[in-house]
Every structure is written in structure tokens, then in C-alpha cells.
Amino acid sequence: MTITDTKTVIAKSILFILPKKDFNEVEFLTTKRILEKNECKIFIASDAGSFCEGKQGLKIKHDISFFNVNENNFSEIVFIGGSGVKEYWNDQMLHKIALKFHQKKKITAAICSAPVILAYAGILQNVEATCYPDDKPELLKNGAVYKDVNVVVRKNIITGKDAASSEEFAEAILTKLYS
């Protein structure tokens, strides 16, 4: 077995941050499916009482609460979007969690409206990023350099535009994870 094969076989633990309500099911399911298909183990963190509920009614039980997140237990973090994530834009705990992953040079990824959390945390200052087009002003006012493309990868930061770019977003995560 080559070093590359060994690296591919080793399962990676990835933390998904899921809003308690109105998350985007396409972004969640597509990204999760692609990562799991490629030997990644997904854990879900939320502040939901018991289940997170998507915009279309999908219910997902989370594994851990925001309070119990330890960045040392995961190789990366992925913030899933949807209209419900806007409730978290100013969440100081999520800002601290995102910063810890980023400072340890772990992959810090967000899609749709979720890149705004990274912007508010100060991670996107003078960094090219994308997000749901309606949220562009939020990125700009927090110092990000907005790019109108599906996915932007800058060092350990990966941002995705919307549900239609979920596959490309997940592939970018895999490419970065296994590079």
C-alpha cells in the first residue's frame, strides 16, 4: 500500500454545524453523502433541543452541542447554510469555534449564508470568498473580497455559493483534505 493509499483509507472526522431550523437539505445531504463516500466520518453539532429541522421538514439528530465542541477531535469544520443560519451570524460561540479551527490551520468551510459567520468571526478579512448572493453585503462590510463564483478555496478556507454548488463545494473539501 502506498502512502497515498494509506492517506485515502484513513477516515477523517468532520464536524458539521447545522442550524436548529431551516437548514438547506440539499447542501447538507449532498456534502455529507460525498464526504462519507470518501471515507469521512461526519459529526453534527447544533444548539437544537433534540432535532434540527430543514426547510423542507427533514429532521436530523445532532451528535453534540456547540458547548461541547473541541476542535482537537475533528480534522475540519463545515457550516451548512439555509435561511436558519442567519440566526447564527452574530453567535459569539460559533465565532470562537470557527476561529479555533482556523487558527489550527484546519479546513474551515461554509456554504450559502453560512460564510457570513466566518466573516463576522474575522476569518475572511481581506480574503476572497463567496456566499449566497443576497448576503454579499454582509461579507463586504466584514472585510471579505466577494467573488461571484460557485466555490472559493483560499488556504484552509472554503466557501460555497448556494445549494446548486454543493457537489463542487464537497469536492473542494475532499481535494483540500487529501492534499
C-alpha positions in Angstrom: 0.0 0.0 0.0 1.4 3.4 -0.9 1.5 6.4 1.3 -1.3 8.0 -0.9 -3.4 4.9 -0.5 -2.9 4.9 3.3 -3.8 8.6 3.4 -7.0 7.9 1.5 -8.0 5.0 3.7 -7.7 6.8 7.0 -11.1 8.1 8.0 -11.4 11.8 8.7 -13.7 13.2 11.4 -15.6 16.2 10.1 -17.8 18.5 12.2 -20.9 19.9 10.5 -22.6 22.9 12.1 -26.3 22.6 11.5 -28.8 25.3 12.3 -31.6 24.1 14.5 -34.2 25.2 11.9 -34.5 25.9 8.2 -31.1 24.5 7.2 -30.7 23.7 3.5 -31.2 19.9 3.0 -29.6 19.8 -0.4 -26.4 21.4 0.9 -26.4 19.1 4.0 -27.2 15.8 2.2 -25.1 16.4 -0.9 -22.0 17.4 1.1 -22.5 14.7 3.7 -23.0 12.0 1.0 -19.9 12.9 -0.9 -17.7 13.1 2.1 -18.9 9.8 3.6 -18.5 8.1 0.3 -14.8 9.1 0.6 -14.0 7.7 4.0 -15.0 10.7 6.1 -16.9 10.3 9.4 -19.5 13.1 9.9 -20.5 14.5 13.3 -23.2 17.1 13.7 -23.2 20.0 16.2 -26.2 22.2 16.9 -28.0 24.1 19.6 -31.3 22.3 18.8 -33.2 20.7 21.7 -33.2 17.3 20.0 -33.6 17.5 16.3 -32.5 20.1 13.6 -35.3 20.7 11.1 -34.6 21.6 7.5 -36.5 23.9 5.3 -38.4 21.0 3.7 -39.0 19.3 7.0 -36.1 16.8 7.2 -35.2 16.1 10.8 -31.7 15.3 11.9 -30.5 14.4 15.4 -27.3 16.2 16.3 -24.3 14.4 18.0 -23.0 17.2 20.2 -24.0 20.7 21.3 -22.0 23.8 20.5 -20.8 23.9 24.1 -19.0 20.6 23.8 -17.2 21.2 20.5 -13.4 20.5 20.8 -11.6 21.3 17.6 -8.9 18.8 18.5 -11.4 16.0 17.8 -12.0 16.9 14.2 -10.0 17.4 11.1 -12.2 20.2 9.8 -15.5 22.1 10.2 -18.3 22.7 7.7 -21.0 25.3 8.3 -24.2 24.4 6.4 -26.4 27.2 5.1 -30.1 27.9 4.6 -32.2 30.7 5.9 -32.0 29.4 9.5 -28.2 30.0 9.6 -28.8 33.8 9.7 -29.8 33.4 13.3 -26.1 32.5 13.9 -24.3 35.3 12.1 -23.6 37.1 15.4 -23.2 34.0 17.6 -20.0 34.6 19.6 -19.7 30.9 20.5 -19.7 29.9 16.8 -17.2 32.7 16.0 -14.8 31.2 18.7 -15.3 27.7 17.3 -14.6 28.8 13.8 -11.5 30.8 14.9 -10.1 27.8 16.8 -10.3 25.6 13.7 -8.9 28.3 11.5 -6.0 29.1 13.9 -5.0 25.5 14.0 -5.0 25.6 10.1 -7.8 23.1 9.9 -10.2 23.3 6.9 -12.9 25.8 7.7 -15.7 25.6 5.2 -19.1 27.3 4.8 -21.8 27.4 2.2 -24.7 29.6 1.2 -25.5 32.1 4.0 -23.0 30.4 6.4 -19.8 32.2 5.2 -21.2 35.3 6.9 -20.4 33.6 10.2 -16.8 33.3 9.1 -16.8 37.0 8.1 -18.2 38.1 11.4 -15.6 36.0 13.2 -12.9 38.0 11.3 -11.7 35.0 9.3 -12.5 36.5 5.9 -10.7 39.8 6.4 -9.1 40.6 3.0 -9.8 37.0 1.9 -11.7 36.1 -1.3 -14.9 34.3 -0.6 -18.3 33.6 -2.0 -21.8 33.2 -0.4 -25.5 33.3 -1.3 -25.7 36.5 -3.5 -28.3 38.2 -1.2 -25.7 38.0 1.6 -22.9 39.6 -0.3 -23.2 43.0 1.6 -22.6 41.1 4.9 -19.3 39.7 3.6 -18.2 43.0 2.2 -18.9 45.0 5.4 -16.8 42.5 7.3 -13.8 42.9 5.0 -14.1 39.9 2.7 -13.4 40.2 -1.0 -16.6 38.8 -2.7 -16.2 36.6 -5.7 -19.3 35.7 -7.8 -18.3 32.1 -8.4 -19.6 28.7 -7.1 -16.7 27.8 -4.8 -13.6 29.7 -3.5 -10.7 28.0 -1.9 -8.1 30.2 -0.1 -5.6 28.3 2.0 -7.7 26.4 4.6 -10.9 28.4 3.9 -13.5 27.0 1.5 -16.7 28.9 0.8 -19.6 27.9 -1.4 -22.3 30.0 -3.1 -25.5 28.0 -2.8 -27.3 24.6 -3.0 -26.5 24.3 -6.7 -22.8 24.4 -5.9 -23.0 21.7 -3.1 -21.2 19.0 -5.2 -18.4 21.3 -6.2 -18.2 22.5 -2.6 -17.9 18.9 -1.3 -15.3 18.1 -4.0 -13.2 21.1 -3.0 -13.3 19.9 0.6 -12.1 16.5 -0.4 -9.3 17.9 -2.6 -8.1 20.0 0.3 -8.5 17.3 2.9 -6.5 14.7 0.9 -3.8 17.1 -0.5 
